[in-house]
Amino acid sequence: MKYPTDLDLLNQARQGTEKILDCLYQEVKEKLNKKPRTSRKIARKNYLKVAKKRRPSQKERRKAIGQQLGYIQRNLGYIDQLIALGASLTCLSKRQYKLLLVIEEVSRQQREMWSEKKTRVDQRIVSLSQPHVRPIVRGKAGPPTPHPPRVDSFKLSTADFESINLTENSQVYLFLIKRVSDNN
């Protein structure tokens, strides 16, 4: 999994909404005069303008994120309009339907971060294809999040995809890990 950036994630989401729009439009094209406007070329051009830069400024990055959010919001609005006109979500594959749900959540999270000028949000989605994966804070000298010790094997009692903070219960985790490794 590559390093996630908000701009890349939003660009993927925009492209996903465009494909979903195409599929839904095919169902109701006789009811509409013309296809909904998506500005694909302009949106891609705006994305590449920032993505190709080695170190875009914070102002440029924020502007590009706002633009991509606008394109996504417009596409989601068109999707709602097509559904209201009679397009059925059954024409979407399971993967596309799941992608639509994930895109709506990513859009909500990114819109919240963008409007409030925050850099974090709870249960943040960093991958459209793997929405259950959560980021782990890593760093260089003196990282704020300690890395868990490496072990040979684990015995899981439960599988939980909620993000955890190792600093809160690090002593308990170390004890459990030592205990499991001693039993093997």
C-alpha positions as CSV (number, residue, x, y, z in Angstrom):
1,M,0.0,0.0,0.0
2,K,1.5,3.3,-1.0
3,Y,1.7,6.3,1.3
4,P,-1.7,7.9,1.3
5,T,-2.1,11.6,0.6
6,D,-5.4,13.4,0.8
7,L,-5.1,14.7,-2.8
8,D,-4.4,11.3,-4.3
9,L,-7.3,9.8,-2.3
10,L,-9.7,12.5,-3.5
11,N,-8.5,12.1,-7.1
12,Q,-9.2,8.4,-6.9
13,A,-12.6,9.1,-5.4
14,R,-13.4,11.6,-8.2
15,Q,-12.5,9.0,-10.8
16,G,-14.7,6.4,-9.1
17,T,-17.7,8.7,-9.0
18,E,-17.2,9.4,-12.7
19,K,-17.3,5.7,-13.5
20,I,-20.4,5.2,-11.3
21,L,-22.0,8.2,-13.1
22,D,-21.4,6.6,-16.5
23,C,-23.0,3.4,-15.4
24,L,-26.1,5.1,-13.9
25,Y,-26.4,7.4,-16.9
26,Q,-26.7,4.4,-19.2
27,E,-29.9,3.4,-17.4
28,V,-31.7,6.7,-17.8
29,K,-30.2,8.3,-20.9
30,E,-33.5,8.4,-22.8
31,K,-35.0,10.5,-20.0
32,L,-32.1,13.1,-20.1
33,N,-31.2,15.5,-22.9
34,K,-27.5,15.3,-22.2
35,K,-25.0,13.6,-19.9
36,P,-24.2,15.3,-16.5
37,R,-21.1,17.5,-16.7
38,T,-18.1,16.1,-14.9
39,S,-15.2,18.3,-16.1
40,R,-12.9,15.2,-16.2
41,K,-10.1,16.8,-18.2
42,I,-10.1,20.0,-16.1
43,A,-10.2,18.1,-12.8
44,R,-7.3,15.9,-13.9
45,K,-5.4,18.9,-15.1
46,N,-5.9,20.6,-11.7
47,Y,-4.8,17.5,-9.9
48,L,-1.7,17.0,-12.0
49,K,-0.7,20.6,-11.6
50,V,-0.1,20.0,-7.9
51,A,0.7,16.3,-7.9
52,K,3.7,16.7,-10.2
53,K,5.3,19.3,-8.0
54,R,8.0,18.0,-5.8
55,R,7.0,20.1,-2.8
56,P,3.7,22.0,-3.3
57,S,3.1,24.8,-0.8
58,Q,0.4,24.3,1.8
59,K,-1.7,26.9,0.0
60,E,-1.5,25.1,-3.3
61,R,-2.3,21.8,-1.7
62,R,-5.3,23.2,0.2
63,K,-6.6,24.8,-3.0
64,A,-6.3,21.5,-4.9
65,I,-8.0,19.5,-2.2
66,G,-10.9,22.1,-2.2
67,Q,-11.2,21.7,-6.0
68,Q,-11.3,17.9,-5.9
69,L,-13.8,18.0,-3.1
70,G,-16.0,20.3,-5.2
71,Y,-15.8,17.9,-8.2
72,I,-16.7,15.0,-5.9
73,Q,-19.6,16.8,-4.3
74,R,-21.0,17.7,-7.7
75,N,-20.7,14.2,-9.0
76,L,-22.4,12.8,-5.9
77,G,-25.2,15.3,-6.5
78,Y,-25.5,14.1,-10.0
79,I,-25.6,10.5,-8.8
80,D,-28.5,11.4,-6.4
81,Q,-30.3,13.1,-9.3
82,L,-29.9,10.1,-11.6
83,I,-31.3,7.8,-8.8
84,A,-34.3,10.2,-8.4
85,L,-34.9,9.9,-12.2
86,G,-35.1,6.2,-11.9
87,A,-31.6,4.8,-12.2
88,S,-31.2,1.7,-10.1
89,L,-28.1,1.0,-8.0
90,T,-28.5,-2.7,-9.1
91,C,-26.6,-1.8,-12.3
92,L,-23.5,-1.2,-10.2
93,S,-21.3,-4.1,-9.3
94,K,-20.8,-5.0,-5.6
95,R,-17.4,-3.4,-5.8
96,Q,-18.8,-0.2,-7.3
97,Y,-21.6,0.0,-4.7
98,K,-19.1,-0.5,-1.9
99,L,-16.8,2.1,-3.5
100,L,-19.7,4.6,-3.6
101,L,-20.3,4.2,0.1
102,V,-16.6,4.6,0.9
103,I,-16.4,7.7,-1.3
104,E,-19.3,9.3,0.5
105,E,-17.5,8.8,3.8
106,V,-14.2,9.9,2.5
107,S,-15.8,13.0,1.1
108,R,-17.4,13.8,4.5
109,Q,-14.2,13.3,6.4
110,Q,-12.1,15.4,3.9
111,R,-14.8,18.1,3.8
112,E,-14.7,18.3,7.6
113,M,-10.9,18.5,7.7
114,W,-10.8,21.0,4.9
115,S,-13.5,23.3,6.3
116,E,-12.2,23.2,9.9
117,K,-8.5,23.3,8.7
118,K,-7.7,20.2,10.7
119,T,-5.2,17.5,9.8
120,R,-6.8,14.6,11.6
121,V,-10.3,13.1,11.9
122,D,-11.4,10.0,13.9
123,Q,-11.6,6.7,11.9
124,R,-9.9,8.3,9.0
125,I,-10.0,6.3,5.7
126,V,-6.7,6.3,3.8
127,S,-7.5,3.8,1.1
128,L,-10.6,3.4,-1.1
129,S,-9.9,-0.2,-1.7
130,Q,-9.1,-1.1,1.9
131,P,-11.3,1.3,4.0
132,H,-10.7,-0.8,7.2
133,V,-7.0,0.0,7.2
134,R,-6.0,2.8,9.6
135,P,-2.8,4.8,9.5
136,I,-0.1,4.3,12.1
137,V,1.9,7.4,13.2
138,R,5.6,6.8,12.4
139,G,8.5,9.2,12.6
140,K,12.1,9.8,12.9
141,A,14.1,10.8,16.0
142,G,12.0,10.7,19.1
143,P,8.7,9.6,17.6
144,P,5.6,10.5,19.5
145,T,4.2,6.9,19.0
146,P,6.4,4.1,20.2
147,H,6.8,1.1,17.9
148,P,5.5,-2.2,19.3
149,P,8.2,-4.8,19.8
150,R,8.7,-7.4,17.1
151,V,7.7,-11.0,17.9
152,D,7.7,-14.3,16.0
153,S,4.0,-15.1,16.3
154,F,0.7,-13.9,17.7
155,K,-2.3,-15.6,19.1
156,L,-5.3,-13.4,18.6
157,S,-8.2,-13.7,20.9
158,T,-10.3,-11.2,18.9
159,A,-10.0,-9.3,15.6
160,D,-10.9,-5.6,16.0
161,F,-10.4,-3.0,13.2
162,E,-10.8,0.0,15.5
163,S,-7.7,2.1,15.8
164,I,-5.8,1.8,19.1
165,N,-3.4,4.0,20.9
166,L,-0.5,1.9,22.1
167,T,0.7,4.6,24.5
168,E,-2.3,4.2,26.7
169,N,-1.9,0.5,27.5
170,S,1.7,-0.1,26.5
171,Q,2.6,-2.0,29.7
172,V,-0.4,-4.3,29.3
173,Y,0.5,-5.0,25.6
174,L,4.1,-5.7,26.4
175,F,3.1,-8.1,29.2
176,L,0.7,-9.9,26.9
177,I,3.3,-10.1,24.0
178,K,6.0,-11.4,26.4
179,R,3.5,-14.0,27.8
180,V,2.6,-15.2,24.3
181,S,6.2,-15.4,23.1
182,D,7.2,-17.3,26.3
183,N,4.5,-19.9,25.7
184,N,5.8,-20.7,22.2
